Amino acid sequence: MNCLLCNSNETKEIFSYKEGSFVTESKKYFANVGIRTCENCKISYCTNIIKENLDNYYKSIYQNTQNKKKDRFKEFNSRFFSQVLFFINHVKLHKNIKVLEVGPSNLGILPSLKIFQEKIYYYYFDQITLKHKFNNITKLGDYFDPDTSKLPEIDLIWMSHSLEHIIPKDLIKIIKTYHDALKKGGKIFIEIPNDVKTKSFNVPHTLFFEKEGLSKLFEKLNFKILAISEINSVEHLNFSNLKNENKNTKIEKKSFLNKLYLFIQTFIPDKYVKKYAFKHFISNGPNSNFPIIRLIVEKKD
Ligand SMILES: [Zn+2]
């Protein structure tokens, strides 16, 4: 496989997929996948992936996520709240901007953006339908396809943990389509897990970027880097020895506690919930101790 950015045929097999969550589904839909790395571009691509299989994988794992309990103070979800704080440190949130989010899942960035800017037109692509009670929310489709999806003119595109899920062969086309849809001075916010640092190569992640590779990609496609940051260091964490079983147990434990919290908080007064929510959601910073990369880019003319 040639590099999709520089077209070099010297991509190498340096990394390989490990067993992640949803083992049965992963085996079913990603039987023959591998990883090729372009050392020059510092991007790694999933090979032998079939688009239909990726869609079916998401369908099968999303089945039970639609009927979540009401979660108060969702705008302070640590991942999204932390992202918005990062963003407004660099960019002003103007009135009446049009924001497109790709893959908000059942929450997304809108509640947290609304703390700082009430007047937003929000568009999104996801297989899940958002239940927010805000005005001016438009679902554009189940997923963004650069060949068929129509985009309105946009001021800001938000991709929180979605860039690493794109079919590699669509990557360049997708970013070019975003470039076309963005207004003059339009921005993209991206957060991705720093999988290369942690050596976590799991499906359904299909692209693995290093910080340098991520900036190069956007610079090459006519964007200016406004901010790029690696968050959470890996020095004291031994990720390579972390077995996947342990990781899965952790995720289950967390979601059990989360479920318990969601259940209990419906019966107790706001001021206690607020105190707990602030402490629990915000003091944890950007959602987890896992290293992430954040990037804000601006469209060049
Ligand atoms: Zn390359």
Boltz pocket constraint, residues with backbone or C-beta under 6 A from the ligand:
constraints:
  - pocket:
      binder: B
      contacts: [[A, 3], [A, 4], [A, 5], [A, 6], [A, 7], [A, 8], [A, 38], [A, 39], [A, 40], [A, 41], [A, 42]]
      max_distance: 6.0
